[in-house]
């Protein structure tokens, strides 16, 4: 074949393959058998191998990139990806409508859409070519997951017009794919995904695009990030444009002329929801007119022109067979309901925490009861109530034991707590749970060292405290159940890598009472290394904004223990990082500025700076900007049209500056 005819052939194959793929994946109406598609794709691969210069980024052969990424790059969204306010019932929907009608009068309509339960993504097209796909992240900055998104066959790699635009939608895993994936995982004795949403998110967060490609993900697009230049004047027209450009949109959407129609639509879907081939967790209601959307605007987090109606959680009935006790890392003894396995909200549930004895009394739960179960936040199984009329009289009352089920020492109820605790510091259950916490995801995040392996190592006496993890040897690990050469090597690598984890991970992992992940970060930033923290007095600790009495006491008490001092030395000599590596906070008193340590209020319109920028600059110079004027206010900056705050400041005889004076001081 000469290059000319190869070029022509490649172009024909692109068109045919794209058309077949569109019919199959977007329209759900395949027009040729799979084998024909595969034959044409192989033909294209052969030509591309012979003429590599004809391989383009939008070629149907380029959906699964070859290379494995090191990490995802950060992407700043050009327009923020907002979230939605919630409505839980009809009243909430009518409240929402009232606010819209106050701004819009009579003349407006809505579009209702299914709220797909997956993860929000943004797709960027440049001159018609799919150039970048990103996760929502915190709404401002997401991660570049282009390679993974390219594997979703309903995403066009090129759109029929050379447009530069950004479209947004929800990537998800259909129920069928989810079930197949989880059965395969269970067969390999791997932890199954909790629900299709987690499975979709997990798949798109893989650095190897071949994994995402194997997961049968799909997408529905639901908006154009920036409609300027498209000529579109309503949300529904935007969706129609997406259809014309070959994107997959959800066809269950409906334009509703008023809130009554919206409520009917919502009620209809409460019933039909289980029949859909994908999960939805609600209905999104959007004002149709883009002009009105613009007028209504957004709050910091969500648009005022849209709301998400959230379905009530699915509830099922099952038998409560038994109540088991477990001892957590802080010694709290928790009763757990053992249930006859039952499907609820997409997964099989067989355990539900009952939290404490008071809750069991309150709900009058007995062993042998039929109970209603749901998943709180659609994730955590919970016993809602007991079906008393199904009792036979054979049900048994449950009592919490007096002694620890693991070590036998007496349980105590601490002041103001409902929980019962084992306070024996040598209780093996607490030690084991502490070790599990140390290696967990938000702490030292040691892959391959899960609950089962830790429990085995602990039972065999191979680890007693967290420093022992760093002394584990290959031969010891090889003796564990189901640990082959490869998994042991990987595990040792993961342990080695964890040595350079941040100080905040280590501090959180140590499991100091009341010190969560956020406090661990603050302590790391403030003290810089573990020795300074160890030497910190209660006063030094409580001087930090976010650290209260309780946490300060717990930190001091923890570091006073001799065995803790030894543990830290052992961790250090094993090479575990104990230094803070990020930026240190600047203390107000270290800054030489007029604003340092002062409380400042901004009011009125700041012409040159804008309120946000002024706030940021003042804070950089050590000032604290608050929202309302009080006796504690040191200074009021009053822009144009300042109102009640200015009056109040004058009344309290607080110093007042105008914008000019502020600029002068900032530029000093
Ligand atoms: S519109 C500014 N439409 O729900 C409004 N969102 O909390 C942007 N979602 O992050 C969202 N289906 O992940 C919209 N038809 C739909 C949706 C939808 C699912 C998700 C999306 C968003 C979250 C809102």
Boltz pocket constraint, residues with backbone or C-beta under 6 A from the ligand:
constraints:
  - pocket:
      binder: B
      contacts: [[A, 81], [A, 82], [A, 83], [A, 84], [A, 85], [A, 113], [A, 114], [A, 115], [A, 116], [A, 117], [A, 118], [A, 119], [A, 120], [A, 136], [A, 169], [A, 170], [A, 222], [A, 284], [A, 303], [A, 306], [A, 308]]
      max_distance: 6.0
